Amino acid sequence: MKISVRVTPNAKKTELLGIEDGVYRIKLKSPPVDGKANQCLIEFLASHFKVRKSCVRIVSGDSSRQKIVEIVD
């Protein structure tokens, strides 16, 4: 499954704000430096969808707030 994600880094805590127009809005505690925010996003989505981290992959938007993420079982 592929989902659209809009992230906000440097938040107080990592949390899912909701889904608007099919886009998951997620706040991330990690800063957008050296891929830390992307790693935090992968860990959060793996936990949320109850899959291994290796099952979550950022397809596009590595350096953008708007990302396409693929989740496989």
C-alpha positions as CSV (number, residue, x, y, z in Angstrom):
1,M,0.0,0.0,0.0
2,K,1.2,3.5,-0.8
3,I,0.3,6.5,1.4
4,S,0.9,10.2,1.1
5,V,2.5,11.8,4.2
6,R,3.0,15.4,5.2
7,V,5.5,15.7,8.1
8,T,6.4,18.5,10.5
9,P,9.9,17.9,12.0
10,N,11.1,19.4,15.4
11,A,7.8,18.9,17.2
12,K,7.5,18.3,20.9
13,K,6.5,14.6,20.3
14,T,6.0,12.3,17.5
15,E,2.2,11.9,16.7
16,L,-0.3,11.4,14.0
17,L,-2.5,14.5,13.7
18,G,-5.0,13.0,11.4
19,I,-5.8,12.2,7.8
20,E,-6.9,15.1,5.5
21,D,-7.9,14.4,1.9
22,G,-6.0,11.1,2.1
23,V,-2.8,12.6,3.4
24,Y,-1.4,11.5,6.8
25,R,-0.3,14.5,8.8
26,I,2.4,13.5,11.2
27,K,4.5,15.5,13.6
28,L,8.0,14.2,14.2
29,K,10.2,14.9,17.2
30,S,13.4,14.5,15.2
31,P,15.1,17.3,13.3
32,P,15.4,17.1,9.5
33,V,19.2,16.6,9.7
34,D,21.2,13.5,8.4
35,G,18.0,11.6,7.7
36,K,16.9,11.5,11.4
37,A,13.4,12.7,10.6
38,N,13.0,10.1,7.8
39,Q,14.2,7.3,10.2
40,C,11.8,8.6,12.9
41,L,9.0,8.5,10.3
42,I,9.8,4.9,9.3
43,E,9.8,3.8,13.0
44,F,6.5,5.6,13.7
45,L,4.7,4.2,10.7
46,A,6.0,0.7,11.3
47,S,4.7,0.9,14.9
48,H,1.4,2.4,13.7
49,F,0.7,-0.2,11.1
50,K,2.2,-3.0,13.2
51,V,4.8,-4.1,10.6
52,R,8.6,-4.4,10.7
53,K,10.7,-1.3,9.9
54,S,12.0,-3.1,6.9
55,C,8.5,-3.2,5.5
56,V,8.3,0.6,5.4
57,R,10.0,2.5,2.6
58,I,10.0,6.2,1.5
59,V,9.4,6.0,-2.3
60,S,9.7,9.8,-2.9
61,G,10.2,13.0,-1.0
62,D,13.4,12.1,1.0
63,S,14.2,15.8,1.5
64,S,10.7,17.1,1.3
65,R,7.9,17.5,3.9
66,Q,5.5,15.8,1.4
67,K,6.4,12.1,1.0
68,I,5.1,9.0,-0.6
69,V,5.6,5.9,1.7
70,E,5.2,2.3,0.7
71,I,4.2,-0.2,3.3
72,V,4.3,-3.9,2.5
73,D,3.6,-7.0,4.6
